[in-house]
Amino acid sequence: MYSYVSLKTECPHCGKSVMDKKKLVDEIPSIKMIIKSDQTEGVINFSAFYGSHNYLTDFDVEKDKVYQFSCLHCKTEISSEDTCEVCSAPLIPLNLKGGGVIRFCSRAFCRKHSVIFEDLSSVHNYFQETYDENIIHVPQTPQEAKDHIELIKSGTFLRIYCPHCQKSNIEKGSAIFWIINEQNEAGYLMLSPYLNVFTSKYSVFIPEGAVIKDVQCPQCKTSLLLDDIKCGDCEAPAVGVSLAALRKLIDFYFCTKKGCHWHSLSEEDLRFVSLEDSDYW
């Protein structure tokens, strides 16, 4: 249904990269452009995940307004004669590194975009190329053997299940959840299923630092929010799922605040399972 396809884009005029490694959106380098209308001008950073509509900007974007976009390097306006199939606004093209073009609608909050690939093999799938799927590392140190603790290493593929219907939340390389934002808009949250890799993708808009109103199982639509457990870092509500370890299903918790990387196990499960520390923390 969804995949973590990370796009690397270039200006169609000067050929320079429009990627911003310093400003992250959805935890990855973003697409940075000049955005302007008759009254305002500023900078916008789009998520580089195909299918994500998240962004950061230095002014309030007006819903349904058509904006102009320019390259930060050559200052040339980027436009085309092609129009959106949904709202008829002009489509904005950006070249893809390695071949292809992505086009997105210039009307604020219109979700229409498309990608034309010259070579499908050039699409970069972040997780398939970077992480393996070793499930459990059997501890080898004398202390681990003595305590009978299983160490789940950073980068381990986590087998995640709903604690209510017991169905898997993993689909095509992502951990899938149904979420509701503060505007009561519902959509999907796609999380990296790899331990201590904090990449995420949303099909509805979640501002950076915002707390998700509800997180549900996409199968049975039961809420996964916990009443008695909060994030150990920011006190936001925690989400509880089941995690398949070597011996049994264990409780796994993560924070509902976007950008917070806290996650933990229950006190009971921490007696025999530990999570390896991460450089991301």
Secondary structure, 3 states (H helix, E strand, C coil): CCCCEECCEECCCCCCECEEEEEEECCEEEEEEEEECCCCEEEEEECCECCCCCEEECCCCCCCCECEEECCCCCCECCCCCECCCCCCEEEEEEECCCCEEEEECECCCCCEEEECCCHHHCCEHHHHHCCCCCCECCCCHHHHHHCCEEECCCCECCEECCCCCCECEECCEEEEEEECCCCCEEEEEECCECCCCCEEECCCCCCCCECCEEECCCCCCECEEEEEECCCCCCEEEEEEEECCCCEEEEEEECECCCCCEEECCCHHHCEEECCCCCC
